[in-house]
Amino acid sequence: MQLEGKNVLITGAAVRVGRAMAKAVAEAGATLLIHYGSSDSEAKSLQSELNSGGHQSHLFQADLSKPREVSTLIKRAIQLGPLFALVNSAAIFEERNLDTTSLESWQRHLDINLTAPFLLSQAFWFANKATKSESRIVNILDWRALRPGADHLPYTTSKAALAALTQSLAAAMAPQITVNGIAFGAILPPSDGGDSSGLTKKIPAGRWATLEEVGETLVFLLTGPSYITGEIIYLDGGRHLI
Ligand SMILES: NC(=O)c1ccc[n+]([C@@H]2O[C@H](COP(=O)([O-])OP(=O)(O)OC[C@H]3O[C@@H](n4cnc5c(N)ncnc54)[C@H](OP(=O)(O)O)[C@@H]3O)[C@@H](O)[C@H]2O)c1
C-alpha cells in the first residue's frame, strides 16, 4: 500500500491498458482519479469494481482533443485534494502512412497524444509548485517512438515528441516533480483488429507483456527512487534491441 492516501490521475483509464494501470495503482493504495473520454459505461463499471473492492475512486470526463476541457481537468482534480501523480496514457493510434496522413489526422494525433499531456503537465506543475510537495508524472510511450518507421506516421511522431517532452519536463520540474516514461511494446492488440500474427517472433522475449507487468512498472515509477527522472523504461521484451 505504498500509494496510500495519494491521489493519482490516469488519463484514458476506463478501458484496456489504462484500466489495467488504474487497477494496479488502486491496489497499491492510491485514490484513483479515473479520466475517460467517451467510455462512460466502462468508467462507471471500473469505479464500481474499485469501490466494491474497498478502493477509492472518482470519475472525470473530458475530451482531450479540446484544450478548454484539458485545461480544467487538473483544476477539477485538485478540488479533491493534492494530486500526487499524473499518468498520461490516453492516446489515439491510427494506421496512417505518408500517403494517407491528412492534416486533420496529423493535428488530432498531436492534440490528443502531445498537446493534452503538455497542458495537463503544465497545470499540474502550477498546482503543485506552490505546495513544494514531491510529486510524479509518468508518460505512456511506445518503443516505436524511439525508433520511428514509415507506418503510423502521425502516431509515432506524436509519441516521439512526447518522449522529448518527458525529458524537457524532467529537467524543468526537478527536483520537485519526477517525469518519466514507459515505452510499451506489445501489450494488447489494437481494439479495431489489425494483424498481430507472427508478432511474437519479432520479440526477443517471445511473448506479449502481461497486464501485471504493465501495472508493476507503473507502480515502480510512482513509488521508486525520486532520483530517477527523465528516464524512459522500455517494457517491450527487448523489441527495441533488434
Ligand atoms: N496496446 C498496446 O499494445 C500499446 C503499445 C504501445 C503503446 N501503447 C500506449 O498505451 C496507452 C494505452 O493503450 P491502449 O491500447 O489501451 O489504447 P486504446 O485502447 O486505443 O485506448 C485509448 C484511450 O485513450 C482515450 N482517448 C482517446 N482519445 C481521447 C480523447 N479525445 N479524449 C479523451 N480520451 C481519449 C480513450 O478514452 P475513451 O475510451 O474513454 O474515449 C482510451 O481510454 C496509449 O498511450 C498507447 O499509445 C499501447
The ligand as an SDF file (V2000), in Angstrom:
LIG
                    3D

 48 52  0  0  0  0  0  0  0  0999 V2000
   -1.9230   -1.6030  -26.6080 N   0  0  0  0  0  0  0  0  0  0  0  0
   -0.6180   -1.6970  -26.8000 C   0  0  0  0  0  0  0  0  0  0  0  0
   -0.0770   -2.7960  -27.0250 O   0  0  0  0  0  0  0  0  0  0  0  0
    0.2330   -0.4530  -26.7380 C   0  0  0  0  0  0  0  0  0  0  0  0
    1.5120   -0.4880  -27.3100 C   0  0  0  0  0  0  0  0  0  0  0  0
    2.2970    0.6470  -27.2530 C   0  0  0  0  0  0  0  0  0  0  0  0
    1.8370    1.7950  -26.6260 C   0  0  0  0  0  0  0  0  0  0  0  0
    0.5840    1.8050  -26.0810 N   0  0  0  0  0  0  0  0  0  0  0  0
    0.1320    3.0390  -25.4180 C   0  0  0  0  0  0  0  0  0  0  0  0
   -0.5280    2.6920  -24.2040 O   0  0  0  0  0  0  0  0  0  0  0  0
   -1.6340    3.5960  -23.9860 C   0  0  0  0  0  0  0  0  0  0  0  0
   -2.9370    2.8000  -23.8480 C   0  0  0  0  0  0  0  0  0  0  0  0
   -3.0400    1.9460  -24.9640 O   0  0  0  0  0  0  0  0  0  0  0  0
   -4.4030    1.2020  -25.3500 P   0  0  0  0  0  0  0  0  0  0  0  0
   -4.0700    0.2050  -26.3990 O   0  0  0  0  0  0  0  0  0  0  0  0
   -5.1270    0.7660  -24.1210 O   0  0  0  0  0  0  0  0  0  0  0  0
   -5.2050    2.4220  -26.0310 O   0  0  0  0  0  0  0  0  0  0  0  0
   -6.6930    2.4200  -26.6230 P   0  0  0  0  0  0  0  0  0  0  0  0
   -7.3620    1.1180  -26.4610 O   0  0  0  0  0  0  0  0  0  0  0  0
   -6.5800    2.9870  -28.0010 O   0  0  0  0  0  0  0  0  0  0  0  0
   -7.4160    3.4550  -25.6710 O   0  0  0  0  0  0  0  0  0  0  0  0
   -7.2060    4.7990  -25.8630 C   0  0  0  0  0  0  0  0  0  0  0  0
   -7.5530    5.5390  -24.6100 C   0  0  0  0  0  0  0  0  0  0  0  0
   -7.3600    6.9270  -24.8730 O   0  0  0  0  0  0  0  0  0  0  0  0
   -8.5500    7.6260  -24.5370 C   0  0  0  0  0  0  0  0  0  0  0  0
   -8.7790    8.6940  -25.5140 N   0  0  0  0  0  0  0  0  0  0  0  0
   -8.5650    8.6570  -26.8520 C   0  0  0  0  0  0  0  0  0  0  0  0
   -8.9740    9.8270  -27.4070 N   0  0  0  0  0  0  0  0  0  0  0  0
   -9.4400   10.5960  -26.3900 C   0  0  0  0  0  0  0  0  0  0  0  0
   -9.9990   11.9030  -26.3170 C   0  0  0  0  0  0  0  0  0  0  0  0
  -10.1930   12.6800  -27.4060 N   0  0  0  0  0  0  0  0  0  0  0  0
  -10.3700   12.3760  -25.1080 N   0  0  0  0  0  0  0  0  0  0  0  0
  -10.2160   11.6230  -24.0110 C   0  0  0  0  0  0  0  0  0  0  0  0
   -9.6950   10.3830  -24.0010 N   0  0  0  0  0  0  0  0  0  0  0  0
   -9.3100    9.8750  -25.1900 C   0  0  0  0  0  0  0  0  0  0  0  0
   -9.6700    6.6090  -24.5990 C   0  0  0  0  0  0  0  0  0  0  0  0
  -10.6830    7.0140  -23.7000 O   0  0  0  0  0  0  0  0  0  0  0  0
  -12.2620    6.7370  -24.0020 P   0  0  0  0  0  0  0  0  0  0  0  0
  -12.3520    5.3250  -24.4910 O   0  0  0  0  0  0  0  0  0  0  0  0
  -12.9000    6.9680  -22.6840 O   0  0  0  0  0  0  0  0  0  0  0  0
  -12.6560    7.7620  -25.0240 O   0  0  0  0  0  0  0  0  0  0  0  0
   -8.9780    5.3240  -24.1650 C   0  0  0  0  0  0  0  0  0  0  0  0
   -9.0040    5.2140  -22.7770 O   0  0  0  0  0  0  0  0  0  0  0  0
   -1.6230    4.5540  -25.1690 C   0  0  0  0  0  0  0  0  0  0  0  0
   -0.8880    5.7010  -24.8250 O   0  0  0  0  0  0  0  0  0  0  0  0
   -0.8930    3.7820  -26.2510 C   0  0  0  0  0  0  0  0  0  0  0  0
   -0.2820    4.6150  -27.2180 O   0  0  0  0  0  0  0  0  0  0  0  0
   -0.2270    0.7100  -26.1420 C   0  0  0  0  0  0  0  0  0  0  0  0
  1  2  1  0
  2  3  2  0
  2  4  1  0
  4  5  1  0
  4 48  2  0
  5  6  2  0
  6  7  1  0
  7  8  2  0
  8  9  1  0
  8 48  1  0
  9 10  1  0
  9 46  1  0
 10 11  1  0
 11 12  1  0
 11 44  1  0
 12 13  1  0
 13 14  1  0
 14 15  2  0
 14 16  1  0
 14 17  1  0
 17 18  1  0
 18 19  2  0
 18 20  1  0
 18 21  1  0
 21 22  1  0
 22 23  1  0
 23 24  1  0
 23 42  1  0
 24 25  1  0
 25 26  1  0
 25 36  1  0
 26 27  1  0
 26 35  1  0
 27 28  2  0
 28 29  1  0
 29 30  1  0
 29 35  2  0
 30 31  1  0
 30 32  2  0
 32 33  1  0
 33 34  2  0
 34 35  1  0
 36 37  1  0
 36 42  1  0
 37 38  1  0
 38 39  2  0
 38 40  1  0
 38 41  1  0
 42 43  1  0
 44 45  1  0
 44 46  1  0
 46 47  1  0
M  CHG  2   8   1  16  -1
M  END
$$$$
